[in-house]
Amino acid sequence: MLAKLSAQVRVFATGNGRKTDPVDAHSVALVALRTPNLVRLQTAPELIRMGVLVNRRRHAEAAATRYGLDTRAILVEVGRRGMVRGQEDMITDIALDLAAAR
């Protein structure tokens, strides 16, 4: 969606151009519902994997410090194993595996 179009809808809906979350969400929804042939975007699998790695960074840093490892090595292994959300406890297992392999 074009940001300019969203801003115009917001101005017409509220009488001002200031962005507030409820107003902006409503404006975007109105434009999306009323725009014919709106292009649907899909999230690339690579971006999903990158998000998983970013979310695991703190856990990986803590495990790396605890076991004397490189955080990057843990994150590479997280990606290789295809971990998904809700598996933060597996980072400790990965760190233990990497420490044992040294």
N, CA, C and O atoms as a GROMACS GRO file, in nm:
protein
  408
    1MET      N    1   0.084  -0.118   0.000
    1MET     CA    2   0.000   0.000   0.000
    1MET      C    3   0.089   0.123   0.000
    1MET      O    4   0.192   0.128   0.066
    2LEU      N    5   0.047   0.220  -0.073
    2LEU     CA    6   0.125   0.342  -0.079
    2LEU      C    7   0.107   0.422   0.049
    2LEU      O    8  -0.005   0.440   0.096
    3ALA      N    9   0.217   0.470   0.103
    3ALA     CA   10   0.212   0.548   0.226
    3ALA      C   11   0.135   0.678   0.204
    3ALA      O   12   0.063   0.724   0.293
    4LYS      N   13   0.149   0.735   0.087
    4LYS     CA   14   0.079   0.860   0.055
    4LYS      C   15  -0.072   0.839   0.058
    4LYS      O   16  -0.145   0.922   0.112
    5LEU      N   17  -0.118   0.729   0.000
    5LEU     CA   18  -0.261   0.700  -0.001
    5LEU      C   19  -0.312   0.679   0.142
    5LEU      O   20  -0.420   0.727   0.178
    6SER      N   21  -0.236   0.608   0.222
    6SER     CA   22  -0.274   0.586   0.362
    6SER      C   23  -0.284   0.718   0.437
    6SER      O   24  -0.376   0.739   0.516
    7ALA      N   25  -0.188   0.807   0.412
    7ALA     CA   26  -0.190   0.938   0.478
    7ALA      C   27  -0.312   1.020   0.436
    7ALA      O   28  -0.372   1.089   0.518
    8GLN      N   29  -0.347   1.012   0.308
    8GLN     CA   30  -0.465   1.085   0.260
    8GLN      C   31  -0.592   1.032   0.325
    8GLN      O   32  -0.679   1.110   0.364
    9VAL      N   33  -0.603   0.901   0.336
    9VAL     CA   34  -0.720   0.843   0.400
    9VAL      C   35  -0.726   0.886   0.546
    9VAL      O   36  -0.834   0.917   0.597
   10ARG      N   37  -0.612   0.888   0.613
   10ARG     CA   38  -0.608   0.929   0.753
   10ARG      C   39  -0.656   1.072   0.769
   10ARG      O   40  -0.730   1.103   0.862
   11VAL      N   41  -0.614   1.160   0.678
   11VAL     CA   42  -0.657   1.300   0.684
   11VAL      C   43  -0.808   1.310   0.666
   11VAL      O   44  -0.874   1.382   0.740
   12PHE      N   45  -0.862   1.237   0.569
   12PHE     CA   46  -1.006   1.242   0.546
   12PHE      C   47  -1.083   1.182   0.662
   12PHE      O   48  -1.192   1.229   0.695
   13ALA      N   49  -1.028   1.078   0.724
   13ALA     CA   50  -1.100   1.009   0.831
   13ALA      C   51  -1.099   1.088   0.960
   13ALA      O   52  -1.197   1.082   1.036
   14THR      N   53  -0.992   1.161   0.988
   14THR     CA   54  -0.981   1.225   1.120
   14THR      C   55  -0.976   1.377   1.113
   14THR      O   56  -0.998   1.444   1.213
   15GLY      N   57  -0.949   1.430   0.997
   15GLY     CA   58  -0.939   1.574   0.986
   15GLY      C   59  -0.800   1.626   1.015
   15GLY      O   60  -0.778   1.747   1.011
   16ASN      N   61  -0.705   1.537   1.045
   16ASN     CA   62  -0.567   1.581   1.064
   16ASN      C   63  -0.474   1.474   1.008
   16ASN      O   64  -0.516   1.362   0.978
   17GLY      N   65  -0.350   1.509   0.994
   17GLY     CA   66  -0.255   1.416   0.936
   17GLY      C   67  -0.168   1.345   1.036
   17GLY      O   68  -0.073   1.276   0.999
   18ARG      N   69  -0.198   1.362   1.166
   18ARG     CA   70  -0.114   1.299   1.267
   18ARG      C   71  -0.138   1.149   1.272
   18ARG      O   72  -0.250   1.101   1.257
   19LYS      N   73  -0.029   1.078   1.293
   19LYS     CA   74  -0.038   0.932   1.294
   19LYS      C   75  -0.058   0.883   1.438
   19LYS      O   76   0.022   0.912   1.527
   20THR      N   77  -0.166   0.809   1.457
   20THR     CA   78  -0.186   0.740   1.585
   20THR      C   79  -0.219   0.596   1.550
   20THR      O   80  -0.283   0.570   1.448
   21ASP      N   81  -0.179   0.505   1.632
   21ASP     CA   82  -0.195   0.364   1.596
   21ASP      C   83  -0.339   0.323   1.563
   21ASP      O   84  -0.360   0.262   1.458
   22PRO      N   85  -0.440   0.353   1.648
   22PRO     CA   86  -0.576   0.309   1.613
   22PRO      C   87  -0.627   0.375   1.484
   22PRO      O   88  -0.691   0.309   1.402
   23VAL      N   89  -0.600   0.502   1.468
   23VAL     CA   90  -0.646   0.573   1.349
   23VAL      C   91  -0.574   0.521   1.226
   23VAL      O   92  -0.635   0.498   1.122
   24ASP      N   93  -0.444   0.502   1.237
   24ASP     CA   94  -0.367   0.455   1.123
   24ASP      C   95  -0.410   0.314   1.083
   24ASP      O   96  -0.425   0.285   0.964
   25ALA      N   97  -0.429   0.227   1.180
   25ALA     CA   98  -0.472   0.090   1.150
   25ALA      C   99  -0.608   0.091   1.080
   25ALA      O  100  -0.629   0.016   0.985
   26HIS      N  101  -0.699   0.175   1.126
   26HIS     CA  102  -0.831   0.185   1.065
   26HIS      C  103  -0.820   0.237   0.922
   26HIS      O  104  -0.886   0.185   0.832
   27SER      N  105  -0.738   0.338   0.902
   27SER     CA  106  -0.721   0.396   0.768
   27SER      C  107  -0.663   0.295   0.671
   27SER      O  108  -0.709   0.283   0.558
   28VAL      N  109  -0.562   0.223   0.715
   28VAL     CA  110  -0.500   0.122   0.630
   28VAL      C  111  -0.600   0.013   0.595
   28VAL      O  112  -0.606  -0.033   0.481
   29ALA      N  113  -0.679  -0.029   0.693
   29ALA     CA  114  -0.779  -0.133   0.669
   29ALA      C  115  -0.884  -0.085   0.568
   29ALA      O  116  -0.923  -0.161   0.480
   30LEU      N  117  -0.928   0.039   0.580
   30LEU     CA  118  -1.026   0.092   0.485
   30LEU      C  119  -0.971   0.093   0.342
   30LEU      O  120  -1.039   0.053   0.248
   31VAL      N  121  -0.848   0.139   0.329
   31VAL     CA  122  -0.788   0.145   0.195
   31VAL      C  123  -0.772   0.003   0.140
   31VAL      O  124  -0.801  -0.021   0.022
   32ALA      N  125  -0.728  -0.090   0.223
   32ALA     CA  126  -0.706  -0.227   0.178
   32ALA      C  127  -0.837  -0.292   0.133
   32ALA      O  128  -0.840  -0.364   0.033
   33LEU      N  129  -0.944  -0.266   0.206
   33LEU     CA  130  -1.072  -0.326   0.171
   33LEU      C  131  -1.130  -0.268   0.043
   33LEU      O  132  -1.201  -0.337  -0.031
   34ARG      N  133  -1.101  -0.143   0.016
   34ARG     CA  134  -1.164  -0.075  -0.097
   34ARG      C  135  -1.074  -0.062  -0.219
   34ARG      O  136  -1.112   0.003  -0.317
   35THR      N  137  -0.955  -0.121  -0.216
   35THR     CA  138  -0.864  -0.112  -0.330
   35THR      C  139  -0.875  -0.239  -0.414
   35THR      O  140  -0.837  -0.347  -0.368
   36PRO      N  141  -0.927  -0.225  -0.536
   36PRO     CA  142  -0.936  -0.345  -0.621
   36PRO      C  143  -0.797  -0.389  -0.666
   36PRO      O  144  -0.707  -0.306  -0.683
   37ASN      N  145  -0.781  -0.517  -0.685
   37ASN     CA  146  -0.655  -0.575  -0.734
   37ASN      C  147  -0.535  -0.539  -0.648
   37ASN      O  148  -0.426  -0.517  -0.699
   38LEU      N  149  -0.557  -0.535  -0.519
   38LEU     CA  150  -0.448  -0.506  -0.426
   38LEU      C  151  -0.347  -0.621  -0.430
   38LEU      O  152  -0.385  -0.737  -0.419
   39VAL      N  153  -0.222  -0.589  -0.443
   39VAL     CA  154  -0.118  -0.691  -0.451
   39VAL      C  155  -0.096  -0.748  -0.312
   39VAL      O  156  -0.072  -0.674  -0.216
   40ARG      N  157  -0.102  -0.881  -0.300
   40ARG     CA  158  -0.077  -0.948  -0.173
   40ARG      C  159   0.071  -0.982  -0.163
   40ARG      O  160   0.129  -1.040  -0.255
   41LEU      N  161   0.130  -0.944  -0.052
   41LEU     CA  162   0.271  -0.973  -0.029
   41LEU      C  163   0.283  -1.098   0.055
   41LEU      O  164   0.201  -1.124   0.143
   42GLN      N  165   0.386  -1.175   0.028
   42GLN     CA  166   0.413  -1.294   0.107
   42GLN      C  167   0.550  -1.279   0.170
   42GLN      O  168   0.642  -1.223   0.111
   43THR      N  169   0.563  -1.330   0.292
   43THR     CA  170   0.690  -1.324   0.361
   43THR      C  171   0.782  -1.432   0.306
   43THR      O  172   0.744  -1.548   0.294
   44ALA      N  173   0.902  -1.392   0.274
   44ALA     CA  174   1.001  -1.488   0.222
   44ALA      C  175   1.047  -1.579   0.335
   44ALA      O  176   1.067  -1.531   0.447
   45PRO      N  177   1.065  -1.707   0.308
   45PRO     CA  178   1.112  -1.799   0.413
   45PRO      C  179   1.244  -1.756   0.476
   45PRO      O  180   1.268  -1.780   0.594
   46GLU      N  181   1.330  -1.692   0.396
   46GLU     CA  182   1.459  -1.646   0.450
   46GLU      C  183   1.438  -1.541   0.559
   46GLU      O  184   1.511  -1.538   0.658
   47LEU      N  185   1.338  -1.455   0.540
   47LEU     CA  186   1.311  -1.352   0.641
   47LEU      C  187   1.256  -1.414   0.769
   47LEU      O  188   1.286  -1.367   0.879
   48ILE      N  189   1.177  -1.518   0.755
   48ILE     CA  190   1.126  -1.586   0.874
   48ILE      C  191   1.241  -1.648   0.951
   48ILE      O  192   1.248  -1.636   1.074
   49ARG      N  193   1.333  -1.714   0.880
   49ARG     CA  194   1.449  -1.774   0.946
   49ARG      C  195   1.535  -1.668   1.012
   49ARG      O  196   1.586  -1.689   1.122
   50MET      N  197   1.551  -1.554   0.945
   50MET     CA  198   1.631  -1.445   1.004
   50MET      C  199   1.565  -1.394   1.131
   50MET      O  200   1.633  -1.364   1.229
   51GLY      N  201   1.433  -1.384   1.131
   51GLY     CA  202   1.362  -1.341   1.251
   51GLY      C  203   1.380  -1.437   1.366
   51GLY      O  204   1.394  -1.395   1.481
   52VAL      N  205   1.382  -1.566   1.336
   52VAL     CA  206   1.404  -1.666   1.440
   52VAL      C  207   1.543  -1.647   1.500
   52VAL      O  208   1.559  -1.652   1.622
   53LEU      N  209   1.644  -1.626   1.415
   53LEU     CA  210   1.780  -1.606   1.465
   53LEU      C  211   1.791  -1.480   1.549
   53LEU      O  212   1.857  -1.480   1.653
   54VAL      N  213   1.728  -1.373   1.506
   54VAL     CA  214   1.732  -1.248   1.582
   54VAL      C  215   1.666  -1.267   1.719
   54VAL      O  216   1.716  -1.217   1.820
   55ASN      N  217   1.555  -1.339   1.720
   55ASN     CA  218   1.487  -1.364   1.848
   55ASN      C  219   1.568  -1.452   1.942
   55ASN      O  220   1.549  -1.447   2.063
   56ARG      N  221   1.658  -1.533   1.887
   56ARG     CA  222   1.739  -1.624   1.969
   56ARG      C  223   1.871  -1.563   2.014
   56ARG      O  224   1.945  -1.626   2.090
   57ARG      N  225   1.902  -1.443   1.969
   57ARG     CA  226   2.033  -1.383   1.996
   57ARG      C  227   2.066  -1.376   2.144
   57ARG      O  228   2.175  -1.416   2.184
   58ARG      N  229   1.975  -1.326   2.226
   58ARG     CA  230   2.004  -1.312   2.370
   58ARG      C  231   2.029  -1.446   2.436
   58ARG      O  232   2.120  -1.460   2.518
   59HIS      N  233   1.948  -1.544   2.401
   59HIS     CA  234   1.968  -1.678   2.457
   59HIS      C  235   2.102  -1.735   2.412
   59HIS      O  236   2.174  -1.798   2.490
   60ALA      N  237   2.136  -1.711   2.285
   60ALA     CA  238   2.263  -1.761   2.233
   60ALA      C  239   2.381  -1.691   2.299
   60ALA      O  240   2.482  -1.755   2.329
   61GLU      N  241   2.370  -1.560   2.322
   61GLU     CA  242   2.477  -1.487   2.389
   61GLU      C  243   2.499  -1.538   2.531
   61GLU      O  244   2.612  -1.555   2.575
   62ALA      N  245   2.389  -1.563   2.601
   62ALA     CA  246   2.401  -1.614   2.738
   62ALA      C  247   2.466  -1.752   2.740
   62ALA      O  248   2.552  -1.779   2.824
   63ALA      N  249   2.425  -1.839   2.649
   63ALA     CA  250   2.483  -1.973   2.643
   63ALA      C  251   2.630  -1.967   2.601
   63ALA      O  252   2.712  -2.042   2.654
   64ALA      N  253   2.662  -1.878   2.509
   64ALA     CA  254   2.801  -1.864   2.464
   64ALA      C  255   2.890  -1.818   2.579
   64ALA      O  256   3.001  -1.869   2.596
   65THR      N  257   2.843  -1.725   2.656
   65THR     CA  258   2.919  -1.677   2.772
   65THR      C  259   2.935  -1.788   2.874
   65THR      O  260   3.043  -1.809   2.928
   66ARG      N  261   2.827  -1.858   2.901
   66ARG     CA  262   2.828  -1.965   3.002
   66ARG      C  263   2.925  -2.078   2.967
   66ARG      O  264   2.992  -2.132   3.054
   67TYR      N  265   2.931  -2.113   2.839
   67TYR     CA  266   3.010  -2.229   2.798
   67TYR      C  267   3.136  -2.192   2.720
   67TYR      O  268   3.204  -2.280   2.667
   68GLY      N  269   3.170  -2.063   2.711
   68GLY     CA  270   3.291  -2.018   2.645
   68GLY      C  271   3.292  -2.043   2.495
   68GLY      O  272   3.392  -2.086   2.439
   69LEU      N  273   3.179  -2.015   2.431
   69LEU     CA  274   3.165  -2.038   2.287
   69LEU      C  275   3.142  -1.907   2.213
   69LEU      O  276   3.121  -1.803   2.274
   70ASP      N  277   3.148  -1.916   2.081
   70ASP     CA  278   3.117  -1.801   1.995
   70ASP      C  279   2.966  -1.799   1.969
   70ASP      O  280   2.908  -1.899   1.928
   71THR      N  281   2.904  -1.685   1.994
   71THR     CA  282   2.760  -1.672   1.973
   71THR      C  283   2.721  -1.708   1.830
   71THR      O  284   2.618  -1.771   1.807
   72ARG      N  285   2.805  -1.668   1.734
   72ARG     CA  286   2.775  -1.696   1.593
   72ARG      C  287   2.768  -1.845   1.566
   72ARG      O  288   2.684  -1.890   1.488
   73ALA      N  289   2.856  -1.921   1.630
   73ALA     CA  290   2.855  -2.067   1.608
   73ALA      C  291   2.724  -2.127   1.658
   73ALA      O  292   2.669  -2.218   1.595
   74ILE      N  293   2.675  -2.077   1.769
   74ILE     CA  294   2.547  -2.126   1.822
   74ILE      C  295   2.434  -2.091   1.726
   74ILE      O  296   2.348  -2.174   1.697
   75LEU      N  297   2.433  -1.966   1.678
   75LEU     CA  298   2.326  -1.923   1.588
   75LEU      C  299   2.330  -1.998   1.455
   75LEU      O  300   2.225  -2.029   1.397
   76VAL      N  301   2.450  -2.029   1.406
   76VAL     CA  302   2.460  -2.108   1.283
   76VAL      C  303   2.399  -2.246   1.305
   76VAL      O  304   2.328  -2.297   1.219
   77GLU      N  305   2.426  -2.304   1.420
   77GLU     CA  306   2.370  -2.436   1.450
   77GLU      C  307   2.218  -2.429   1.469
   77GLU      O  308   2.146  -2.522   1.431
   78VAL      N  309   2.170  -2.321   1.527
   78VAL     CA  310   2.025  -2.301   1.540
   78VAL      C  311   1.961  -2.302   1.402
   78VAL      O  312   1.858  -2.367   1.381
   79GLY      N  313   2.022  -2.230   1.307
   79GLY     CA  314   1.970  -2.228   1.170
   79GLY      C  315   1.980  -2.363   1.102
   79GLY      O  316   1.888  -2.404   1.032
   80ARG      N  317   2.092  -2.432   1.123
   80ARG     CA  318   2.111  -2.562   1.060
   80ARG      C  319   2.008  -2.663   1.108
   80ARG      O  320   1.961  -2.746   1.031
   81ARG      N  321   1.973  -2.655   1.237
   81ARG     CA  322   1.875  -2.750   1.294
   81ARG      C  323   1.731  -2.708   1.265
   81ARG      O  324   1.638  -2.784   1.293
   82GLY      N  325   1.712  -2.590   1.209
   82GLY     CA  326   1.577  -2.546   1.172
   82GLY      C  327   1.487  -2.520   1.291
   82GLY      O  328   1.368  -2.551   1.288
   83MET      N  329   1.544  -2.464   1.396
   83MET     CA  330   1.463  -2.436   1.515
   83MET      C  331   1.352  -2.336   1.485
   83MET      O  332   1.368  -2.248   1.399
   84VAL      N  333   1.242  -2.350   1.554
   84VAL     CA  334   1.129  -2.257   1.540
   84VAL      C  335   1.103  -2.192   1.675
   84VAL      O  336   1.170  -2.221   1.774
   85ARG      N  337   1.005  -2.105   1.678
   85ARG     CA  338   0.972  -2.034   1.802
   85ARG      C  339   0.934  -2.133   1.912
   85ARG      O  340   0.878  -2.239   1.886
   86GLY      N  341   0.966  -2.094   2.035
   86GLY     CA  342   0.929  -2.176   2.149
   86GLY      C  343   1.030  -2.284   2.183
   86GLY      O  344   1.002  -2.370   2.266
   87GLN      N  345   1.148  -2.279   2.120
   87GLN     CA  346   1.248  -2.381   2.145
   87GLN      C  347   1.376  -2.322   2.203
   87GLN      O  348   1.485  -2.372   2.175
   88GLU      N  349   1.365  -2.217   2.282
   88GLU     CA  350   1.483  -2.150   2.337
   88GLU      C  351   1.566  -2.243   2.425
   88GLU      O  352   1.688  -2.228   2.432
   89ASP      N  353   1.501  -2.338   2.492
   89ASP     CA  354   1.575  -2.429   2.580
   89ASP      C  355   1.671  -2.518   2.501
   89ASP      O  356   1.766  -2.571   2.557
   90MET      N  357   1.645  -2.534   2.371
   90MET     CA  358   1.734  -2.615   2.288
   90MET      C  359   1.868  -2.546   2.263
   90MET      O  360   1.965  -2.611   2.225
   91ILE      N  361   1.875  -2.416   2.284
   91ILE     CA  362   2.001  -2.344   2.266
   91ILE      C  363   2.104  -2.393   2.366
   91ILE      O  364   2.222  -2.406   2.332
   92THR      N  365   2.062  -2.422   2.487
   92THR     CA  366   2.154  -2.478   2.586
   92THR      C  367   2.205  -2.614   2.539
   92THR      O  368   2.323  -2.643   2.553
   93ASP      N  369   2.117  -2.696   2.484
   93ASP     CA  370   2.160  -2.826   2.431
   93ASP      C  371   2.261  -2.809   2.318
   93ASP      O  372   2.359  -2.883   2.310
   94ILE      N  373   2.237  -2.711   2.230
   94ILE     CA  374   2.329  -2.684   2.120
   94ILE      C  375   2.464  -2.641   2.176
   94ILE      O  376   2.568  -2.687   2.130
   95ALA      N  377   2.461  -2.552   2.275
   95ALA     CA  378   2.587  -2.505   2.336
   95ALA      C  379   2.662  -2.619   2.400
   95ALA      O  380   2.785  -2.627   2.388
   96LEU      N  381   2.592  -2.708   2.468
   96LEU     CA  382   2.658  -2.824   2.528
   96LEU      C  383   2.717  -2.915   2.422
   96LEU      O  384   2.828  -2.966   2.440
   97ASP      N  385   2.647  -2.936   2.311
   97ASP     CA  386   2.698  -3.017   2.201
   97ASP      C  387   2.825  -2.954   2.140
   97ASP      O  388   2.923  -3.023   2.113
   98LEU      N  389   2.821  -2.824   2.120
   98LEU     CA  390   2.936  -2.756   2.062
   98LEU      C  391   3.055  -2.756   2.157
   98LEU      O  392   3.170  -2.771   2.114
   99ALA      N  393   3.029  -2.738   2.287
   99ALA     CA  394   3.136  -2.742   2.386
   99ALA      C  395   3.199  -2.880   2.394
   99ALA      O  396   3.321  -2.893   2.410
  100ALA      N  397   3.117  -2.984   2.384
  100ALA     CA  398   3.169  -3.120   2.390
  100ALA      C  399   3.250  -3.154   2.265
  100ALA      O  400   3.343  -3.234   2.272
  101ALA      N  401   3.216  -3.093   2.152
  101ALA     CA  402   3.285  -3.120   2.026
  101ALA      C  403   3.421  -3.052   2.018
  101ALA      O  404   3.500  -3.084   1.930
  102ARG      N  405   3.450  -2.958   2.108
  102ARG     CA  406   3.577  -2.885   2.103
  102ARG      C  407   3.691  -2.970   2.149
  102ARG      O  408   3.805  -2.923   2.151
   0.00000   0.00000   0.00000
